[in-house]
Amino acid sequence: MIAENMKEEVQKNSTVRQMFEEGRRRAKLYGEDKVFDFSLGNPSVPAPEEINREIIRLVQESDSLKLHGYMSNAGYEDVRKQVADSLNRRFDTHFTENNIIMTTGAAGAINIIFKTLLNPEEEVIIFAPYFMEYRAYVKNHKAVPVIVPPDTETFQPNLEAFEKAITPRTKALLLNSPNNPTGVVYSEETIIKIAGILKQKQEEFGTEIYIVSDEPYRELVYDDVKVPFVTRYYDNTAVCYSFSKSLSLPGERIGYLVIPNEFCDYEQVFAAASIAIRIMGYMNAPSLMQKVIGNCIDLETDIEVYDRNRKILYNGLKELGFECVKPEGAFYLFMKSPMESDFEFAEKAKEHNILIVPGTSFTCPGYLRISYCVSEATIRNSLIEFKKLAQELNLI
């Protein structure tokens, strides 16, 4: 018999994954070109070719025992320095290898810092809409997720509700910008206001409140939008990063955690996080991919493909009468449901082999997430079916 706390997780499962499996089933029935699967944020742009060449070079030229062996829990020192130097060049920070822990993606980084910081029943604030696994990550450490409802006008964080949500038990704010599922980038003004509220509440309650900034989409931004680097605005900020999206390496599970010197009790926190990575069973980030990332740290994927898809999809849906949030980053578009129930509309869309994820899954009922990291042909052909949908619903 499985654990009681897993029964609920099995029952609700990930809506995104269910949609993904449904897409595969329909593709076999109708053909891949007749199914428009917008469910999963799986990069459609290949990793830079230099990545593959570096993997081959390392395997052929390195001492195999050293390349595939254990290292410090925090990761290879030289790789951590390469990560720190890259961040310093781009964001005018002053990190060293002693501020970086290599991790199994951003999810690993989030769980490591939560394991380090959270006591049972302490609270973690999350802005809705949010990546659905966040709630589970908080509960992994017996803490309590506190959800701030969205501002559906701008999808910038609802700061009035945020301030009211902070209590003496608040331990952290889990922040995600560019945001999954909306594609919105939290502005510098927003980050400054969040930092101001947290500083005031720390003083009011005599506690330390941390920002855990989840940033896997940081490099995927459009129209010259800038993503504020949060450590520059608030000292108690840990940054969680993954190369899954920026270098199209989701299956390699490689990322890092940044803990700045300014972080309260930095030395103790860094030491505890380095131990947490071991006792949680990760041991260390994959050795080969650490070396690959270190030597390819400043590579970029061509996001022009995503930008083109974004424009075609957004403009096409608007012309058909659908209401959408214009994405500034990531590769998701958040659309308002033209039916009262987002689940009913998602089912209606399936009749046209369009697979999209209800916003209820992201704690934002009445909206749907469309992941446009697909081929341009999929986008263009789907708009023919979206037009039929719009006609059926009298939008045009």
C-alpha positions, 0 to 999 in steps of 0.5 A: 500500500502506498503512503497516504500522502501519495494517494492524493498526488496519484489521484490528481496527477499532473494535468500537463502530463495527462495532456501530453499522454493524450497528445501521443495517443491522438497522434497515433490515431489521427497523425502528428500533423493533425494534432496540436499539442500545446501541453508541455514546455519541452523546448523545440529548439535544439541545444547548440551544437557546441554542447554535443561537441563538448560532450564528445571532447570530454569523453574522448580526452578526459581521464575517465575515472576523474570525469565520472567520479565523485566531487564536492557535494556543491560541485566542481570548484572550477565549474562553480567559478565559471558560473559565478564569473558568467553571472558577474559579467552579465548582472554586475554581481560579485559572486565566487565559487563559494556562492554556487552549488551545482544542482539537478536542475532548478527543481533540485535547487528549490528543494535543497534551499527549502530543506535548508531553511524550512521548519515544519508549519512555516509558511511559503508564499506563492503568487498565483498563477504558478507552476503546479509542482511548487505546492508539492515542493513546499509540502515536501518539507512539511511547510505550508503553501500560502497562495496569493490570488492573481491580478488578472489585469496585468498578471504582475503580483497582487502586492496588496494581497501579498502584504496581507498574506505575510505573517510571523510564520512566513519564511519565504516567498517563492518567485518565478519570473519570467512566469510559467504559465503567463509569460509575464516578466515581473518588472523592476518596479514590482521587484523593488516593491516586493523587496520593500514590503519584505524588509518592512515585515522583517523589521515588524516581526523580527524575523528573516524572510527569504526570496527563493527566485526560480529562474529557468526562463531568465534568458527567454525574453522578447521585445528588449524586456529586462529581467531584474536579477533579484539579489541586487534588490534584496539581500535574503535572495537565493536564485534557482536556475536550470539550463533546461530551457536556455540551452534546451537540455531538460533531460540532463537535469543540470542547474545551480543554486546561488546563495549570496554573501549578503544572505543572512548567516550565509556561511551556515546556510551554504554549508547546510545546503551542501549537506542537504543535497546529499541527504536528500539523495541527489549526492551531486549534480551529474559530473559530465554535464557540470563540465559541459556547462562550465565550458559552454556557459555563455552559449545561447539558443536561438529564441527567434523561433519562439519569438516568431511563434509567440507573435503568430499565435498571439496575433492570430488568437486576438484576431479570432476574438480570444483574450490573451496575455501578451507574453514577454518571456518564457514560451507560454501564452495565457488565454482567457477561457471563452467558456465559464469553465476552463476545463470545459473549454479544454475539452471542447478544444480536444474536439479539434485536436487542440490540447491546452492546459486549464488554468485551474491547474495553475490556481487560476481558473478561467484561463488556459496555458498554451505552450508555443515551443512547437513547430511554426507549422503546428502554430499556423495549422492550429489557428485553422482549428481555433477559428472553427472553435471561435465560430462555434462560440460566436466569437467571430 
